[in-house]
Amino acid sequence: MSIPDCYACSKETQFDELPPRECVAFDRHWRVAHALNTAVPGWLVLLPRRHVTAVHDLTDAEVATLGAWQVGLSRALRSVTGCVKTYVVQFAEAEGFAHVHFHIVPRMADLAAEHRGPGVFELLRRPEQEQVTAAQADQLARALRARLREHGLGASAATP
């Protein structure tokens, strides 16, 4: 079920036209997108493909692959970005973004101390000149998609 004022659901209704940054990879239950308005290249968002607003409402089928996606995305980010670790965070509280989603954030070795841990969220909604561009996000999406397929994650059919 799609909810009209839900950002994730609005993208799902446009699935066949999504640019690479909005559909890094997907399967029957999950879609991966590059985060919006971030200053961190490779900040990913893992979203259920149906509308759900609480982790406890995920189906057993969704839960069965959640861990594989989180670890697979972390491994792909390490390979593509060279990050030393990834943060995995879930809140789903912002207006229009109540749809459950997991932030998978590459933490680079040179990340400033004030941006480590929860401080990384200061790197969202940055001024436009600091943000990862659409072209950069699409390029990262393609590199990550290739790495994920090597590890059996994501649909094998042509993707956006």
N, C-alpha and C positions, 0 to 999 in steps of 0.2 A: 504494500500500500504506500502510495506517495502522498506526502503532506505538502500543500501549496506553499507555505511560508517557511519550509525547511530547505536550507541551502543544499544539503547533501541529496535530498530527494529531487530537487529541481535538476541537479546534474544527472541523476539517474534517468530521468525522463528524456534527456538529450544524449543518452549513452552513445549512440552510433555516430554522433558528431563531435564527441569530446576530443580536444587536443591531447597530445601525449602527457602533458603535465597534469591533466585531470583524470587520466587513466593510465598510470604507470604500469599497472598490472591488475588482473582481476581473476576471479573464479565465480562459481555459482553464488557464493555467499558474501564475498568481500571485493572491494575495489580500493585501490591505492591511488592517492593523488598527492601532488606536491602542494605544500601549504601556501596559502595566500599571504601576501604582504609581509614576507619574512626576509630577514637579512641573512639567513642561514641557508646556503645551498644544500639541497638534499633533505630539508625538513619535510618529512612525509606524514600523511594522514591515512590511516587504515579505517575504512568505513564499512559497516554492514550494508548490503545492497537493498535491504528492506528497512522501513522506518522502525526504529527501536530507540527508546530514550533511557534505558537503564541496562547495565551489564547483566543483571539477574534475569532480564527478559530475552537474552540471546537464546536461540534454540540449541539443542544438543549438537546439531549438524554444524552450526556456526562456531560453537565452542570447540568442536573436534579439530578445526584447522586454525584457530586463533593463534595458538602458540607457534605453530609452524610458520605462519605469516610474520609474526613479530620477530622471531629468530632469523628467518630468511631475509627479511628486510634489513635487519641489523647487520647481517653478514654481507649483504649486497652493498650497503652503505659503507662499511669498512673497506671493502674492495674498491669501490668507485671513488670515495672521497678521502680515504686514508684516515678516517676518524679513529680515535682511541677507544671510544665506547659510544653507545647510543643510550638516550633517555627514552623510556616508554611511559607515557602519561595519558590519563583519561579523566576528563572532567565533564564535558558536554553540558555546560551551564550558560554559555553566552547566548544572547538573543539571536534566534534564527539558526543556532548551532546546537540545539538540544539533542540532535541525532547522535547516538553513541559514536564516538570516534577516538582512535588511539593515535596520539602524536608519537612518531618515531623520529627522534631528533639526533642527528650526528653531532657528537661532542668532539670538536677538534682539540688537538694538544695545546694550541695557543689561545683557546677561549679565555677571555678575561675572567678573573675570579668572581667579579660581581654578576656575571652571566652564567655561572655554573649552577647546577641544580635548578630550583624553581626560578632563579633569575634569568634563565634562558628565555622565559616568556617576554622579557623586555625586548627581545629581538623580533617579536611579531608586531605587526602594525607600525612598522618603521616608515620614515619619510620615503617617498618614492625613489629618490636618488640612492638610497641604501638598500632597496629591495632587490631580490633576485629577479631578473627580468623574465618575461615569458619565454624568450628564446633560450635563456640559460636553463630554466626549469624543464623545457622540452628536451634539451640536449641531455640533461641529467636523467630524465625519465627514460629516454631511449637506452642509455648506458645501463641503468638499473634494470630495466625490462630484460635486456639481454642476459645480465648476470642472474636474475631470478629464474629465467627459463633454463639456464644451465643446471639449476638446482631443483627443477621440477615445480616451480611456483608460477602461477599465472596461466591463463588460457593459452592453448597452442594455436588457436585460430588467429587470423589477422586481427589486430587491435587498433584502436584509434591512435 
